[in-house]
Amino acid sequence: MSAYYTQIARFYDAETNTRTDDLALYSQLAEQYGGPIFDVGCGTGRVMLHLAQEGYKVHGVDANRAMLDRLDRKLKAFPRLAKNITYHEGDILAYEDEMRYPLMLLTYNALMHFHDQDVQIALLEKLHSLMTPDGLLVIDLPNAGETFATEDNDHLIVDRTFLDPETGHMIMLQTLSQLDRTTQLLHVEWIYDEITEDGTVKRLFAPHVLRYYFFPEMKLLLERTGFEVEAVYGDTLESPFDDGCERMVIYATPAGD
């Protein structure tokens, strides 16, 4: 996982700058639960910076230095936000903190990077130990049912095009993916074609593996690690989790004694 983000860190912000639909939800929950807020896999700070701008203290954990370097650049450019942001570079499973957090976030697809059940359990147990008794954990995932219902396609697909703001070069992102329905693992080859001023194409291959989750599985994992599911939604607008919805947004709270 870390090697993948080292490869694509320079493209990450340009590629995700339109992903803003979840920010209003996190603002709403931050107003309800308060800070400090804990962001697992904070990366370049997409969510952290938004919440810090609204005045909340946010602490992130991420294992990838290339992504955190880009967060550091943003904090230097916006020093007034730096007072609200702290982060730890390292493995969340080994993380220790005396602070307890009322709002914890596994934002867009973050949990998909944890492939093995023992690691998933260790992660959720860690988050439970860091949460206040009346806190909320938010997990934003794709609706696996929709993906598993589609036919396999082994064709190269143009995913999107975007401009690299640092070079001005056009980037064409293509994907070649294979879904293993027995392990629930999606093997993706991300192909970044960078078109330079003289028309030369520089190609970057970035393989990645993501794990899908179904809701009953998530419910069992959360119950196994001391949580209970408060709600599940089909998107970040809190629409019903129905057949055909694109997302699975879970709210979980520490279970009572």
Legacy VTK file of the C-alpha trace (Angstrom):
# vtk DataFile Version 3.0
C-alpha trace
ASCII
DATASET POLYDATA
POINTS 257 float
0.000 0.000 0.000
2.725 2.472 0.963
4.676 1.856 -2.246
1.575 2.583 -4.309
1.021 5.972 -2.689
4.685 6.852 -3.048
4.271 6.310 -6.785
1.106 8.345 -7.230
1.440 11.033 -4.514
2.258 13.778 -7.033
-1.016 13.111 -8.860
-3.234 12.523 -5.850
-4.562 16.031 -5.197
-5.210 16.852 -8.849
-6.948 13.517 -9.255
-9.216 13.940 -6.210
-9.879 17.700 -6.174
-13.503 17.142 -7.210
-14.142 14.718 -4.341
-15.944 17.096 -2.019
-19.348 15.475 -1.503
-18.367 14.054 1.897
-16.981 17.264 3.387
-20.371 18.686 4.365
-21.137 15.465 6.223
-17.913 15.636 8.223
-18.624 19.288 9.046
-22.070 18.317 10.279
-20.725 15.497 12.437
-17.896 17.664 13.767
-20.452 20.237 14.892
-22.401 17.491 16.635
-19.518 15.581 18.259
-16.794 18.210 18.524
-13.068 17.697 18.468
-10.412 16.611 18.474
-11.100 14.562 15.343
-9.050 11.514 14.347
-8.429 10.867 10.627
-7.082 7.411 9.742
-5.048 7.478 6.533
-5.054 11.278 6.409
-2.806 11.401 3.332
-2.363 14.862 1.862
-5.014 16.283 4.206
-8.099 16.534 2.002
-10.485 16.123 4.956
-8.150 17.410 7.684
-7.613 20.796 6.059
-11.348 21.259 5.504
-12.124 20.602 9.164
-9.163 22.655 10.382
-10.427 25.585 8.328
-13.681 25.332 10.263
-11.767 25.605 13.525
-11.575 21.968 14.629
-8.470 20.275 15.993
-7.666 17.302 13.767
-5.074 14.574 14.257
-4.132 12.227 11.424
-2.185 9.018 11.032
-0.588 7.928 7.779
2.284 5.611 6.925
3.316 7.208 3.640
5.944 9.944 3.708
5.330 11.113 0.135
1.685 11.880 0.936
2.599 13.602 4.201
5.228 15.696 2.409
2.435 17.141 0.316
0.431 17.845 3.468
3.464 19.664 4.891
3.606 21.886 1.801
-0.030 22.830 2.240
0.478 23.650 5.906
3.392 25.919 4.984
1.179 27.670 2.445
-1.652 28.053 4.987
0.123 28.523 8.332
-3.046 29.630 10.103
-4.384 26.081 9.709
-1.233 24.458 11.077
-2.230 25.204 14.673
-5.263 22.923 14.262
-3.478 19.990 12.617
-1.130 17.351 13.964
-0.205 14.024 12.466
1.740 10.864 13.187
3.765 9.088 10.519
3.566 5.354 11.030
1.418 2.263 11.310
-1.963 2.874 12.913
-1.815 -0.594 14.490
1.257 0.417 16.511
-0.049 3.877 17.368
-0.402 4.916 21.023
-2.046 8.084 22.319
-3.391 9.288 25.664
-5.914 11.499 23.867
-9.447 10.175 23.388
-11.396 11.255 20.335
-15.155 11.850 20.033
-15.122 11.580 16.214
-13.013 9.113 14.230
-12.983 8.908 10.437
-12.144 6.181 7.963
-12.888 8.348 4.952
-13.338 7.447 1.291
-12.319 3.766 0.847
-9.685 3.907 3.621
-10.730 0.575 5.136
-10.251 -1.142 1.755
-6.480 -1.046 2.338
-6.807 -3.541 5.205
-7.088 -6.929 3.522
-6.799 -9.572 6.251
-9.350 -10.221 8.962
-6.848 -10.253 11.823
-5.580 -6.846 10.709
-9.131 -5.500 10.347
-9.931 -6.617 13.884
-6.698 -5.136 15.231
-7.474 -1.820 13.514
-11.011 -1.571 14.865
-9.861 -2.562 18.348
-7.224 0.163 18.170
-9.802 2.767 17.163
-12.135 1.610 19.908
-9.355 2.121 22.473
-8.805 5.685 21.242
-12.466 6.752 21.230
-14.507 8.467 23.914
-17.370 6.339 25.308
-19.923 8.532 23.534
-17.949 8.906 20.312
-18.706 8.064 16.687
-16.736 6.118 14.080
-17.560 6.850 10.434
-16.592 4.357 7.716
-17.124 5.293 4.058
-16.946 2.370 1.614
-18.330 1.439 -1.799
-21.427 -0.743 -1.857
-19.853 -4.119 -2.631
-23.156 -5.560 -3.811
-23.203 -3.272 -6.820
-19.658 -4.177 -7.846
-20.134 -7.916 -7.391
-23.319 -7.828 -9.478
-21.539 -6.420 -12.528
-19.970 -8.536 -15.238
-16.211 -8.882 -15.296
-14.448 -6.653 -17.775
-10.811 -7.240 -18.609
-10.598 -4.241 -20.948
-8.414 -1.210 -20.376
-10.736 1.603 -19.292
-10.100 5.346 -19.412
-11.005 6.399 -15.880
-10.438 10.163 -16.084
-8.193 12.914 -17.379
-6.863 15.826 -15.341
-4.183 18.507 -15.395
-1.126 18.226 -13.199
-0.999 21.718 -11.631
2.744 21.486 -11.040
3.695 20.799 -14.659
0.577 21.756 -16.593
0.726 18.363 -18.276
-2.400 16.465 -19.192
-2.683 13.166 -17.321
-4.808 10.342 -18.674
-5.626 7.731 -16.042
-6.540 4.270 -17.262
-7.380 1.147 -15.274
-7.163 -2.571 -15.780
-8.845 -4.481 -12.960
-9.662 -8.000 -11.875
-12.080 -8.824 -9.072
-11.509 -12.016 -7.087
-14.947 -12.744 -5.678
-13.715 -15.445 -3.303
-11.221 -13.231 -1.480
-13.205 -10.010 -2.145
-9.991 -8.445 -3.449
-9.865 -6.062 -6.379
-6.520 -6.102 -8.183
-6.089 -2.850 -10.099
-3.379 -1.690 -12.437
-3.545 2.113 -12.518
-1.846 3.476 -15.635
-0.946 7.173 -15.643
-0.074 8.560 -19.086
1.540 11.987 -18.793
1.577 13.996 -22.029
4.521 16.423 -22.073
4.977 19.650 -24.038
6.653 17.919 -26.969
3.943 15.264 -27.183
5.970 12.581 -25.463
3.949 10.207 -23.308
5.460 9.120 -19.994
3.714 6.076 -18.568
3.558 5.099 -14.904
2.249 1.694 -13.825
0.905 1.620 -10.257
-0.556 -1.719 -9.118
-2.902 -1.647 -6.162
-5.089 -4.080 -4.210
-8.343 -3.115 -2.471
-10.712 -5.229 -0.412
-14.498 -5.034 -0.629
-16.782 -5.422 2.392
-20.432 -6.398 2.654
-22.625 -4.871 5.338
-23.276 -8.080 7.368
-19.513 -8.638 7.460
-18.904 -5.082 8.654
-21.601 -5.436 11.309
-19.920 -8.590 12.667
-16.451 -7.015 12.602
-17.699 -3.978 14.491
-19.571 -6.057 17.070
-16.503 -8.271 17.515
-14.384 -5.200 18.351
-16.730 -3.516 20.819
-18.828 -1.336 18.519
-22.449 -1.346 17.539
-23.845 -0.030 14.261
-25.876 3.103 14.820
-26.821 3.641 11.169
-25.871 2.768 7.601
-26.483 5.028 4.610
-26.217 4.768 0.851
-24.222 7.967 0.416
-22.761 10.917 2.308
-26.137 12.694 2.138
-27.499 10.026 4.527
-29.777 8.522 1.887
-31.162 5.035 2.606
-28.829 2.075 2.134
-30.873 0.418 -0.591
-30.226 -1.929 -3.478
-28.452 0.061 -6.173
-26.816 2.697 -3.979
-23.161 3.465 -4.691
-21.772 3.826 -1.164
-22.014 2.215 2.268
-21.507 4.833 4.975
-21.546 3.285 8.434
-21.892 5.076 11.770
-20.686 2.987 14.713
-20.546 3.782 18.413
-18.896 2.003 21.354
-21.274 -0.685 22.614
-22.672 -0.296 26.086
-21.811 -2.700 28.871
LINES 1 258
257 0 1 2 3 4 5 6 7 8 9 10 11 12 13 14 15 16 17 18 19 20 21 22 23 24 25 26 27 28 29 30 31 32 33 34 35 36 37 38 39 40 41 42 43 44 45 46 47 48 49 50 51 52 53 54 55 56 57 58 59 60 61 62 63 64 65 66 67 68 69 70 71 72 73 74 75 76 77 78 79 80 81 82 83 84 85 86 87 88 89 90 91 92 93 94 95 96 97 98 99 100 101 102 103 104 105 106 107 108 109 110 111 112 113 114 115 116 117 118 119 120 121 122 123 124 125 126 127 128 129 130 131 132 133 134 135 136 137 138 139 140 141 142 143 144 145 146 147 148 149 150 151 152 153 154 155 156 157 158 159 160 161 162 163 164 165 166 167 168 169 170 171 172 173 174 175 176 177 178 179 180 181 182 183 184 185 186 187 188 189 190 191 192 193 194 195 196 197 198 199 200 201 202 203 204 205 206 207 208 209 210 211 212 213 214 215 216 217 218 219 220 221 222 223 224 225 226 227 228 229 230 231 232 233 234 235 236 237 238 239 240 241 242 243 244 245 246 247 248 249 250 251 252 253 254 255 256
